[in-house]
Amino acid sequence: MEQARADHPVAPWVVDLLFGAFVTLAIALIIATDRVDRAAGVMPGIAAYAFAVGFGALMLIRRRTPRAVLVATTLGLFAYYTMGYPAIGVAVPVAAALYSAAELGLLRPAIVTAVVVVSVSWYFRFRGGEPAAYLLGYELISNVALLAAAIALGDGVRSRRVIRRDEQERLTREAEHRMQRQREALARDLHDSIGHTMSVIALQTNVAAEAIERGDAAVAAKAVGIVRDTGEQTMRELRGTVRLLSADDRATDPKRDGADDRADDHTRTAVVSLRDLDGLIASAAAAGLTIRSDVDTQLDRISPAIDAAAYRIVQEALTNVIRHAHARNVHIALRQDGGTLRLAVTDDGRGGPIAPTGHGIRGMSERARLLGGSVTAAEEKAGFTVSATLPVRLT
């Protein structure tokens, strides 16, 4: 409905009514001012004006049956001249029908109709004794020019309408693509956050269970406290994610500027930050890891999306260490090298090949790739290293 209003600011039936009125008045005026009949003292009959009304009335159905309007206008014009009524030319009655047909995509029928009308008109006027030089040099050229202009105008209106529709569809697809990217980002956030939390909780519940069996209440209480703190932190992140899902729907507006959309999408993903790295390290350390971190960067210069992605990559790498590596020590290195942010998470665990169907490394790689970076994972002599390269700022 909105697209229809955009294409036709005025109701179509109003346009058609005005179009029909113009055709009727133009033909009626030509009939009324015919010099030949007036010189002979003959006034045009009402039947001639009835043709003018008929030509105009056809404009009221031009959208529904453009082919029928073409045929009816052509036959009506031939019938008008057969009955000997005052000359009205061929361009005015037929031009409106040709324009309507071309506007509705019937370009070939419009051209064929124009050729037929001009050819028949020229033939009978030539047979009627009019000079061939006059017919070819003036009448033919002027009629062809007027009819061609009507067809070109109608086709131009149709082309602009198609371009507007295609542009609207393109913007709608881009908006849907932005929404899909946003859903994927949220899904990755949920996977990373909940996966890390569940790994810590699973480990600490085992510690608490063993401590309870031994009767070591202090160790059990500490493990339960870690479970509680980890759960609360994850709930805070989930509430942030819910706020994103409940936020305004500006991202679905196809009229928004692409750069603004990109910046807004990236800003919305910044639920977490490298400023929370200490809490992440503490959570992983509670799982029995000894973690050393070397951070050499200015966090306020990093784009929010890069900041959040770097945090998630570190979080997923630590989750994989807790789940699979059987490591004791982890080294986190984070430094800014000009316009590039480089991070590496290295453990001293058992290493091993990368699981081809795992979601961890793949998720980290997709996250980095969408932001113009990359992630590599490699087995070391003793342990495993996840490295990431990201741009410091989004351009």
Order of alpha helices (4+ residues) and beta strands (2+ residues): alpha-alpha-alpha-alpha-alpha-alpha-alpha-alpha-alpha-alpha-alpha-beta-alpha-beta-beta-alpha-beta-beta
